[in-house]
Amino acid sequence: MQIQKYEKNQEFLPHYDYLEGIENQRIKTFIIYLNKLNKKDGGHTIFNYYKYKIQPKTGLAICFSNTDDKFNVNNLTMHQGEKIKTDKEKYILTIWIRKNKMY
């Protein structure tokens, strides 16, 4: 579990949450938005393949599968964090569900 903070002009470029060469793969990603941003603020989560944007709203949660049934990368999950365009900040809580227990 991790909390991320993004400030003006910060972004997260297109990526997968799947980690190449890792045995205990991140099979699912769960993101909870901790604050609201307006359209003009930026900070949307963009799913590149679908050309779909999610506007951050307090308490909104999304979940997606990073792998297929054989634990190969799910190429449809490429996503990015759009650049923050104003002085507002973006906060999200991310939980990665792994193939095996971590303890």
N, C-alpha and C positions, 0 to 999 in steps of 0.2 A: 504494500500500500504506500502511496506517495502523494503528497500535496504539491502542486505546481502553481507558481505565481508568474504571470506574464505582465510586463509593463509596456508602456508606449514603445512602439517600433520592434518589440520582440515578437517572434513567431517560431513555429516548429515546422521545418520544411517537410515535404512529403516523405513518408516512411511507413514501414510495417512494424508492428509490435512483436512479430515473430523474430527470434534472434538466431541467426545462422550459426550452425555448429554447436548449439546448446542441447544437451540431452533432456533436461527438465524444462521443456518448451512452455512458453506462455501460450496456452491454448485459447484463452478468452481474455478480452479486455472489458473492464467495467469502468465507466467514467461518470462521475457525478459533478455537475456544475454547482459551484458554491456561491456564485453571484450572477446577477443579470447584466448583460451588455446590450445596448441598442444596436441597430444595424449600422449606424454611423461610427460606432466604436470599433468595429471589426471584431477579431477574436473568435470567429466562427470555427467550428470543426468542419473540415471539408473532406468528403469522401470522393477522391479523384475519379475513380472509375465510374461512379454514378453521377458525378457533377452535382452533388447534393451537399448543401450547407446546413449545419445545425447551429442556431443562435443560442448562446449561453443564457439559460434562465435558472434562477435559484431552485435547486432541488431536482432539476431535470436529470435523468440518468439514461445512459445508453450502454448497450452491451453488444459485442460482436465477437465472432469466432475467428481467431488468427490462423487456424489450421483446418485442414479437412480431416476426415475420419482416420487417415493414415499418418497424421501429424506433419503433413507437408504444408508449406506456406499457402494461405488463402489469398491469392493475388487481388481479390476484390476488396480487401481491407486496407489498401493503401489510403492513408489519410494524412492531414496536416492541420496545424493550428494557424489560422490566418493571422496576419500581423495586427497588433493592437494599433489603432489609428488615432486615439485620443489619449487624454491623461488618465483614463480609467484603467483599472487593473483587472485581470482575469484570474480567477482561482478555480482549480479543478482538483478533485480527488480521484486518483487512478488506482484501480486494483487489478492486478494481473493474476488470473487463475492459471495455475501451472498443471502440467501433466501428472506430476507426482507431488506428494507432500514435501515441504521444505525442511521438516524436522524429523 
